[in-house]
């Protein structure tokens, strides 16, 4: 939760944003002049969370709809909804 300091930082959205923004810019759907800086910030955030073994860290367990306390106490782990977007974003680096 962006505006709640009681919740944790989570890396999946930054990773998905990095991938999607770069795809949008490359595909001509998004203007680079408007979105490139945001894409770079998201990608930088993503890189800070790649562990030495290649896993994306700070990926939370599934976050069901519910009270803030339910969201704020999700455990972290290696989940496909974090690792998949990381692989896609990293593939963009070698294209």
N, CA and C atoms as an extended XYZ file, in Angstrom:
285
Properties=species:S:1:pos:R:3:atomname:S:1:resname:S:1:resid:I:1 pbc="F F F"
N         0.867       -1.168        0.000 N   UNK     1
C         0.000        0.000        0.000 CA  UNK     1
C         0.906        1.220        0.000 C   UNK     1
N         0.876        1.961       -1.065 N   UNK     2
C         1.824        3.041       -1.294 CA  UNK     2
C         1.803        4.096       -0.194 C   UNK     2
N         0.645        4.430        0.295 N   UNK     3
C         0.547        5.512        1.274 CA  UNK     3
C         0.430        5.015        2.711 C   UNK     3
N         0.867        3.805        2.988 N   UNK     4
C         0.771        3.238        4.332 CA  UNK     4
C         2.132        2.678        4.731 C   UNK     4
N         2.816        3.379        5.628 N   UNK     5
C         4.157        2.952        6.032 CA  UNK     5
C         4.157        1.677        6.865 C   UNK     5
N         2.994        1.226        7.300 N   UNK     6
C         2.908       -0.026        8.057 CA  UNK     6
C         2.972       -1.248        7.145 C   UNK     6
N         2.844       -1.053        5.848 N   UNK     7
C         2.931       -2.167        4.911 CA  UNK     7
C         4.356       -2.247        4.357 C   UNK     7
N         4.663       -3.336        3.692 N   UNK     8
C         6.019       -3.622        3.242 CA  UNK     8
C         6.248       -3.181        1.800 C   UNK     8
N         7.502       -3.128        1.423 N   UNK     9
C         7.855       -2.930        0.019 CA  UNK     9
C         7.774       -4.282       -0.676 C   UNK     9
N         7.326       -4.284       -1.912 N   UNK    10
C         7.141       -5.516       -2.676 CA  UNK    10
C         7.640       -5.246       -4.086 C   UNK    10
N         8.352       -6.182       -4.683 N   UNK    11
C         9.067       -5.924       -5.940 CA  UNK    11
C         8.315       -6.287       -7.216 C   UNK    11
N         7.236       -7.006       -7.117 N   UNK    12
C         6.578       -7.518       -8.319 CA  UNK    12
C         6.042       -6.408       -9.219 C   UNK    12
N         5.395       -5.409       -8.663 N   UNK    13
C         4.816       -4.356       -9.492 CA  UNK    13
C         5.896       -3.571      -10.225 C   UNK    13
N         7.004       -3.264       -9.559 N   UNK    14
C         8.082       -2.545      -10.236 CA  UNK    14
C         8.594       -3.361      -11.420 C   UNK    14
N         8.700       -4.672      -11.232 N   UNK    15
C         9.184       -5.546      -12.296 CA  UNK    15
C         8.196       -5.595      -13.459 C   UNK    15
N         6.916       -5.717      -13.144 N   UNK    16
C         5.896       -5.723      -14.199 CA  UNK    16
C         5.855       -4.382      -14.925 C   UNK    16
N         5.998       -3.289      -14.179 N   UNK    17
C         5.990       -1.961      -14.795 CA  UNK    17
C         7.193       -1.782      -15.712 C   UNK    17
N         8.367       -2.221      -15.265 N   UNK    18
C         9.562       -2.109      -16.104 CA  UNK    18
C         9.358       -2.822      -17.435 C   UNK    18
N         8.830       -4.026      -17.363 N   UNK    19
C         8.583       -4.800      -18.581 CA  UNK    19
C         7.536       -4.111      -19.467 C   UNK    19
N         6.400       -3.780      -18.894 N   UNK    20
C         5.292       -3.224      -19.677 CA  UNK    20
C         5.635       -1.868      -20.282 C   UNK    20
N         6.299       -1.025      -19.520 N   UNK    21
C         6.665        0.289      -20.048 CA  UNK    21
C         7.634        0.167      -21.212 C   UNK    21
N         8.623       -0.717      -21.085 N   UNK    22
C         9.576       -0.877      -22.192 CA  UNK    22
C         8.880       -1.442      -23.425 C   UNK    22
N         7.974       -2.397      -23.232 N   UNK    23
C         7.216       -2.942      -24.362 CA  UNK    23
C         6.373       -1.857      -25.028 C   UNK    23
N         5.729       -1.043      -24.199 N   UNK    24
C         4.893        0.030      -24.740 CA  UNK    24
C         5.685        1.047      -25.522 C   UNK    24
N         6.862        1.396      -25.014 N   UNK    25
C         7.729        2.342      -25.721 CA  UNK    25
C         8.229        1.722      -27.025 C   UNK    25
N         8.697        0.484      -26.951 N   UNK    26
C         9.216       -0.194      -28.147 CA  UNK    26
C         8.137       -0.373      -29.207 C   UNK    26
N         6.910       -0.608      -28.765 N   UNK    27
C         5.809       -0.818      -29.693 CA  UNK    27
C         5.157        0.465      -30.186 C   UNK    27
N         5.636        1.603      -29.711 N   UNK    28
C         5.103        2.881      -30.162 CA  UNK    28
C         3.779        3.272      -29.522 C   UNK    28
N         3.364        2.545      -28.509 N   UNK    29
C         2.113        2.844      -27.818 CA  UNK    29
C         2.315        3.939      -26.774 C   UNK    29
N         3.516        3.995      -26.206 N   UNK    30
C         3.853        5.001      -25.206 CA  UNK    30
C         4.972        5.882      -25.734 C   UNK    30
N         4.916        7.164      -25.415 N   UNK    31
C         5.955        8.098      -25.831 CA  UNK    31
C         7.161        7.961      -24.913 C   UNK    31
N         8.326        7.728      -25.500 N   UNK    32
C         9.544        7.598      -24.713 CA  UNK    32
C         9.809        8.860      -23.901 C   UNK    32
N         9.527       10.022      -24.474 N   UNK    33
C         9.785       11.271      -23.763 CA  UNK    33
C         8.984       11.396      -22.476 C   UNK    33
N         7.868       10.725      -22.420 N   UNK    34
C         7.008       10.766      -21.231 CA  UNK    34
C         7.234        9.607      -20.280 C   UNK    34
N         7.634        8.449      -20.785 N   UNK    35
C         7.633        7.232      -19.977 CA  UNK    35
C         8.991        6.587      -19.742 C   UNK    35
N        10.025        7.001      -20.449 N   UNK    36
C        11.334        6.351      -20.317 CA  UNK    36
C        11.919        6.502      -18.912 C   UNK    36
N        11.768        7.653      -18.299 N   UNK    37
C        12.314        7.855      -16.951 CA  UNK    37
C        11.613        6.942      -15.946 C   UNK    37
N        10.306        6.790      -16.084 N   UNK    38
C         9.558        5.907      -15.190 CA  UNK    38
C         9.992        4.463      -15.404 C   UNK    38
N        10.179        4.076      -16.656 N   UNK    39
C        10.629        2.715      -16.957 CA  UNK    39
C        11.994        2.459      -16.324 C   UNK    39
N        12.887        3.429      -16.415 N   UNK    40
C        14.230        3.261      -15.857 CA  UNK    40
C        14.186        3.178      -14.331 C   UNK    40
N        13.346        3.956      -13.691 N   UNK    41
C        13.210        3.880      -12.226 CA  UNK    41
C        12.684        2.515      -11.807 C   UNK    41
N        11.697        2.011      -12.524 N   UNK    42
C        11.144        0.689      -12.206 CA  UNK    42
C        12.191       -0.397      -12.418 C   UNK    42
N        12.949       -0.296      -13.494 N   UNK    43
C        13.987       -1.294      -13.789 CA  UNK    43
C        15.098       -1.243      -12.739 C   UNK    43
N        15.474       -0.050      -12.315 N   UNK    44
C        16.488        0.085      -11.268 CA  UNK    44
C        15.997       -0.549       -9.974 C   UNK    44
N        14.749       -0.299       -9.610 N   UNK    45
C        14.169       -0.915       -8.411 CA  UNK    45
C        14.172       -2.434       -8.549 C   UNK    45
N        13.829       -2.935       -9.709 N   UNK    46
C        13.833       -4.373       -9.964 CA  UNK    46
C        15.222       -4.951       -9.736 C   UNK    46
N        16.244       -4.317      -10.305 N   UNK    47
C        17.605       -4.833      -10.181 CA  UNK    47
C        18.084       -4.882       -8.739 C   UNK    47
N        17.621       -3.978       -7.895 N   UNK    48
C        18.063       -3.995       -6.500 CA  UNK    48
C        17.527       -5.202       -5.750 C   UNK    48
N        16.542       -5.883       -6.312 N   UNK    49
C        15.922       -7.015       -5.621 CA  UNK    49
C        16.246       -8.373       -6.250 C   UNK    49
N        17.212       -8.424       -7.145 N   UNK    50
C        17.626       -9.709       -7.709 CA  UNK    50
C        18.702      -10.296       -6.806 C   UNK    50
N        18.428      -11.463       -6.244 N   UNK    51
C        19.360      -12.134       -5.342 CA  UNK    51
C        20.534      -12.713       -6.129 C   UNK    51
N        21.574      -13.087       -5.415 N   UNK    52
C        22.768      -13.659       -6.045 CA  UNK    52
C        22.446      -14.919       -6.849 C   UNK    52
N        21.407      -15.656       -6.443 N   UNK    53
C        21.036      -16.876       -7.170 CA  UNK    53
C        20.052      -16.607       -8.312 C   UNK    53
N        19.724      -15.324       -8.564 N   UNK    54
C        18.873      -14.956       -9.685 CA  UNK    54
C        17.400      -14.786       -9.367 C   UNK    54
N        16.984      -15.105       -8.161 N   UNK    55
C        15.571      -14.961       -7.790 CA  UNK    55
C        15.235      -13.500       -7.513 C   UNK    55
N        14.021      -13.114       -7.854 N   UNK    56
C        13.521      -11.811       -7.458 CA  UNK    56
C        13.086      -11.908       -6.005 C   UNK    56
N        13.643      -11.044       -5.181 N   UNK    57
C        13.314      -11.013       -3.757 CA  UNK    57
C        12.123      -10.088       -3.520 C   UNK    57
N        11.604      -10.103       -2.327 N   UNK    58
C        10.470       -9.280       -1.901 CA  UNK    58
C         9.227       -9.504       -2.751 C   UNK    58
N         8.984      -10.746       -3.115 N   UNK    59
C         7.754      -11.125       -3.808 CA  UNK    59
C         6.822      -11.682       -2.743 C   UNK    59
N         5.664      -11.044       -2.600 N   UNK    60
C         4.752      -11.489       -1.549 CA  UNK    60
C         3.888      -12.649       -2.019 C   UNK    60
N         3.421      -13.391       -1.032 N   UNK    61
C         2.443      -14.442       -1.277 CA  UNK    61
C         1.196      -13.781       -1.873 C   UNK    61
N         0.276      -14.566       -2.365 N   UNK    62
C        -0.964      -14.027       -2.948 CA  UNK    62
C        -1.622      -13.063       -1.967 C   UNK    62
N        -2.152      -11.985       -2.503 N   UNK    63
C        -2.766      -10.962       -1.657 CA  UNK    63
C        -4.265      -10.921       -1.899 C   UNK    63
N        -5.011      -11.693       -1.127 N   UNK    64
C        -6.458      -11.710       -1.313 CA  UNK    64
C        -7.079      -10.387       -0.891 C   UNK    64
N        -8.232      -10.106       -1.450 N   UNK    65
C        -8.964       -8.904       -1.061 CA  UNK    65
C        -9.371       -9.064        0.396 C   UNK    65
N        -9.138       -8.038        1.176 N   UNK    66
C        -9.481       -8.110        2.585 CA  UNK    66
C        -8.980       -6.887        3.314 C   UNK    66
N        -8.968       -6.986        4.603 N   UNK    67
C        -8.518       -5.879        5.443 CA  UNK    67
C        -7.032       -5.615        5.215 C   UNK    67
N        -6.602       -4.386        5.470 N   UNK    68
C        -5.210       -4.002        5.296 CA  UNK    68
C        -4.283       -4.937        6.065 C   UNK    68
N        -4.682       -5.351        7.251 N   UNK    69
C        -3.851       -6.237        8.069 CA  UNK    69
C        -3.581       -7.565        7.365 C   UNK    69
N        -4.535       -8.046        6.584 N   UNK    70
C        -4.337       -9.290        5.829 CA  UNK    70
C        -3.253       -9.073        4.779 C   UNK    70
N        -3.329       -7.961        4.087 N   UNK    71
C        -2.333       -7.647        3.068 CA  UNK    71
C        -0.966       -7.419        3.697 C   UNK    71
N        -0.923       -6.687        4.791 N   UNK    72
C         0.327       -6.260        5.402 CA  UNK    72
C         1.115       -7.399        6.043 C   UNK    72
N         0.526       -8.564        6.164 N   UNK    73
C         1.212       -9.671        6.837 CA  UNK    73
C         1.499      -10.855        5.914 C   UNK    73
N         1.440      -10.645        4.611 N   UNK    74
C         1.714      -11.731        3.663 CA  UNK    74
C         3.193      -12.097        3.720 C   UNK    74
N         3.521      -13.379        3.689 N   UNK    75
C         4.927      -13.781        3.680 CA  UNK    75
C         5.550      -13.588        2.296 C   UNK    75
N         6.874      -13.516        2.267 N   UNK    76
C         7.613      -13.419        1.016 CA  UNK    76
C         8.109      -14.801        0.616 C   UNK    76
N         8.335      -14.984       -0.687 N   UNK    77
C         8.850      -16.250       -1.174 CA  UNK    77
C         9.195      -16.166       -2.646 C   UNK    77
N         9.423      -17.317       -3.242 N   UNK    78
C         9.686      -17.407       -4.673 CA  UNK    78
C         8.383      -17.846       -5.331 C   UNK    78
N         7.708      -16.902       -5.970 N   UNK    79
C         6.407      -17.169       -6.572 CA  UNK    79
C         6.453      -16.814       -8.056 C   UNK    79
N         5.708      -17.547       -8.891 N   UNK    80
C         5.769      -17.313      -10.335 CA  UNK    80
C         5.336      -15.912      -10.748 C   UNK    80
N         4.467      -15.277       -9.980 N   UNK    81
C         4.010      -13.933      -10.367 CA  UNK    81
C         5.090      -12.884      -10.151 C   UNK    81
N         6.186      -13.238       -9.555 N   UNK    82
C         7.349      -12.350       -9.482 CA  UNK    82
C         8.452      -12.800      -10.411 C   UNK    82
N         8.697      -14.095      -10.452 N   UNK    83
C         9.804      -14.623      -11.244 CA  UNK    83
C         9.527      -14.536      -12.743 C   UNK    83
N         8.293      -14.767      -13.155 N   UNK    84
C         7.941      -14.688      -14.576 CA  UNK    84
C         8.174      -13.303      -15.161 C   UNK    84
N         7.635      -12.245      -14.530 N   UNK    85
C         7.904      -10.895      -15.042 CA  UNK    85
C         9.391      -10.533      -15.032 C   UNK    85
N        10.129      -11.056      -14.048 N   UNK    86
C        11.577      -10.802      -14.027 CA  UNK    86
C        12.226      -11.397      -15.272 C   UNK    86
N        11.885      -12.627      -15.612 N   UNK    87
C        12.458      -13.253      -16.805 CA  UNK    87
C        12.099      -12.478      -18.063 C   UNK    87
N        10.861      -12.030      -18.154 N   UNK    88
C        10.457      -11.238      -19.325 CA  UNK    88
C        11.244       -9.934      -19.412 C   UNK    88
N        11.384       -9.253      -18.280 N   UNK    89
C        12.111       -7.978      -18.275 CA  UNK    89
C        13.584       -8.188      -18.607 C   UNK    89
N        14.165       -9.249      -18.095 N   UNK    90
C        15.570       -9.512      -18.403 CA  UNK    90
C        15.770       -9.890      -19.864 C   UNK    90
N        14.808      -10.567      -20.463 N   UNK    91
C        14.893      -10.906      -21.891 CA  UNK    91
C        14.920       -9.656      -22.759 C   UNK    91
N        14.286       -8.589      -22.299 N   UNK    92
C        14.319       -7.340      -23.057 CA  UNK    92
C        15.741       -6.770      -23.141 C   UNK    92
N        16.570       -7.134      -22.204 N   UNK    93
C        17.933       -6.593      -22.151 CA  UNK    93
C        18.818       -7.180      -23.251 C   UNK    93
N        18.441       -8.330      -23.790 N   UNK    94
C        19.288       -8.992      -24.786 CA  UNK    94
C        18.709       -8.938      -26.192 C   UNK    94
N        17.611       -8.275      -26.345 N   UNK    95
C        16.993       -8.193      -27.673 CA  UNK    95
C        17.736       -7.254      -28.571 C   UNK    95
